């Protein structure tokens, strides 16, 4: 049974400052010597890397759409204080009924919620927002409020006065200021390793949080994590797995790699950007990431590409999203420049004209390294110019609608734009 405690940081909507404040709280608690780790609600690869930098601990994903309640409890389990950053608004989830919302995590894990409110354009109306969220679903417990982007002491006084009758503690107020925003890109934030000022940024946010929030009162609101029980997981797709890991291939779910290691798989890492060939293994895994930003360099990395092509003769190779594109014949970047890739799948992709592909997916494997029914997520702006051959997955969306088959499989090489999250329980 876990002896840790947990707390969820959510908001009425995206853009409220959840990520920045979560990072500040994590770094501030770490500096105080608190054993703290974090999780991110939903299929997010960017924020967890910032979380890990702030806390010094691996940040896992807790996905209430793609994972069963039992699976969520197993991934959340641990002795430390667990802070979970919500996604979007508290009750925002997948169509048609909002499944997978942060509120579902609160229910499944029995954890309380602290609301982060962007008050830059509000005063007394904040009370109606908080009271509405606190009463909306009885089994989702809102236990406190953080006021973000307050304009002045007078503004803060008005907000606190309006919230007093609601009866929820105001844990602090963050003044509106510059320099705490993240640079952004089409798939969320710039990656943690791309910020040379990351440590300075984290310490600055932690300083603000330490000065303006009651951290002791915040952590006192955490509730015990539920007991977890052993259960089935997505088994390792091979005994020896080589995983690409660098700024171009950073999107591998920690819970899957942890499961595979626990099951006895041997996982090694290599860097395509450093022109490393995959080590000897039974499966090469190219995760998603931002290969389009490094396409020219990857196209010139002959040791990496030759190593992939050689491995394909005797070894299974699997690519997700960005990794899938690199396994193809060509990748056209945002400037319209066409780059030769590994040429192991009859696939041509392009970012010259971006088109958003977004949503949860139920998959049925037709071959490749995985078997049976899977849950997954798709989020990319690449356009498929040409894809010829046998598909890797049958697919439906969150609403159960049948989608065109996804991905390709050719010999021992396979891939798709879907990021596999878990097996269907």
Protein Blocks (a to p, Z undefined) as FASTA:
>chain_A
ZZbdcdddddfbehiommmmmmmmmmmmmmnopacddddedjdfklmmmmmmmnopacdd
ddfklpcfklmmmmmgcfbdcddddehjfklccdfkopaiaklmmmmnopacdddddfkl
gcklmmmmmmmmmmmpmklccfbdcdehiabfklmmmmmmmmmmnopacfbdcdddehia
ccddfelpadfklmmklmmmmmmmmmmmmmmpcfklmmmmpccddddddddddddfbfbd
cddddfklmcccfklmmmmmmnopacddddfklopacdddfbdcddedjfklmmmmmmmm
mmlmmmmmmmmmmpccddehjlmmmmmmbdcdfkopacddehlaccdddfkbgcddeddd
ddddfedjbecjdddddddfbdcfbdcdjdfbdcddfkopacddedjdehjbccdfbdcf
bdcZZ
